[in-house]
Amino acid sequence: MKYVRSVIEKELNRKVEDVFLRIDEKPLGAASIGQAHRAILNNATKDEVCIKLQYPEMEKMFRADLSAIRRFVTWLEPGIGEAMAEMESQFLE
């Protein structure tokens, strides 16, 4: 839970308690790039939300994978470079 709190506070530049009444410690699910937690917003309607957190270093690994894929596909089909660059840009957003 320490990791969850640190990521939220860093990304939102606010204390967790200012944004959420509760965050479930146990993830709803986890995958290779991150995990998701159920939470209750600290707002007038106490909305239930899902917080998705990316594991540390995943963006760096994802960028490296995309770069390798782009080089390989461009080697196979030299004219596809522009389309690959656009796809990479969309993935990274």
C-alpha positions as CSV (number, residue, x, y, z in Angstrom):
1,M,0.0,0.0,0.0
2,K,3.0,2.3,0.5
3,Y,3.7,2.1,-3.2
4,V,0.1,3.0,-4.1
5,R,0.1,6.0,-1.8
6,S,3.4,7.3,-3.1
7,V,2.4,7.0,-6.7
8,I,-0.9,8.7,-6.1
9,E,0.6,11.6,-4.1
10,K,3.4,12.1,-6.7
11,E,1.0,12.1,-9.7
12,L,-1.7,14.2,-8.1
13,N,0.6,16.4,-6.0
14,R,-1.9,16.0,-3.1
15,K,-2.3,13.8,-0.1
16,V,-4.2,10.6,-0.6
17,E,-6.7,11.6,2.1
18,D,-7.5,14.8,0.3
19,V,-8.7,12.8,-2.7
20,F,-9.9,9.4,-1.4
21,L,-11.9,8.3,1.6
22,R,-10.7,4.8,1.1
23,I,-8.5,2.7,-1.2
24,D,-8.7,-1.1,-1.0
25,E,-5.4,-2.5,-0.1
26,K,-6.0,-5.7,-2.1
27,P,-5.9,-5.0,-5.9
28,L,-9.0,-5.8,-8.0
29,G,-6.6,-7.2,-10.5
30,A,-3.0,-7.1,-11.6
31,A,-1.2,-7.7,-14.9
32,S,2.3,-7.3,-16.3
33,I,2.2,-3.5,-16.4
34,G,0.3,-2.6,-13.3
35,Q,-2.6,-3.1,-11.0
36,A,-6.0,-1.7,-10.2
37,H,-7.6,-0.8,-6.8
38,R,-11.1,0.0,-5.8
39,A,-11.4,3.4,-4.1
40,I,-14.0,5.9,-2.8
41,L,-13.5,9.5,-3.7
42,N,-13.5,12.2,-1.0
43,N,-16.3,14.2,-2.6
44,A,-19.9,15.1,-1.9
45,T,-21.3,12.0,-3.6
46,K,-18.6,9.6,-2.4
47,D,-18.1,8.2,-5.9
48,E,-16.7,4.7,-6.3
49,V,-13.7,4.6,-8.7
50,C,-11.0,2.3,-10.0
51,I,-7.4,3.5,-9.7
52,K,-5.0,2.1,-12.2
53,L,-1.3,2.2,-11.3
54,Q,1.6,1.4,-13.5
55,Y,4.5,-0.6,-12.0
56,P,7.8,1.3,-11.7
57,E,10.0,1.2,-14.9
58,M,7.2,-0.1,-17.1
59,E,7.2,3.0,-19.3
60,K,10.9,2.6,-19.9
61,M,10.5,-1.1,-20.7
62,F,7.5,-0.3,-23.0
63,R,9.4,2.3,-24.9
64,A,12.3,-0.1,-25.4
65,D,9.9,-2.8,-26.6
66,L,8.3,-0.4,-29.1
67,S,11.7,0.8,-30.3
68,A,12.7,-2.8,-31.0
69,I,9.4,-3.6,-32.8
70,R,9.7,-0.4,-34.9
71,R,13.3,-1.3,-35.9
72,F,12.3,-4.9,-36.8
73,V,9.2,-3.9,-38.8
74,T,11.0,-1.1,-40.6
75,W,13.7,-3.6,-41.5
76,L,11.0,-6.0,-42.9
77,E,9.0,-3.2,-44.6
78,P,11.0,0.0,-45.0
79,G,8.0,2.1,-46.1
80,I,6.1,1.5,-42.9
81,G,8.3,3.8,-40.7
82,E,5.8,6.7,-40.5
83,A,2.9,4.5,-39.6
84,M,5.0,2.8,-36.9
85,A,6.0,6.2,-35.5
86,E,2.3,7.2,-35.3
87,M,1.4,3.9,-33.6
88,E,4.2,4.3,-31.1
89,S,3.0,7.9,-30.3
90,Q,-0.6,6.7,-29.7
91,F,0.5,3.9,-27.4
92,L,2.6,6.2,-25.3
93,E,-0.3,8.6,-24.8
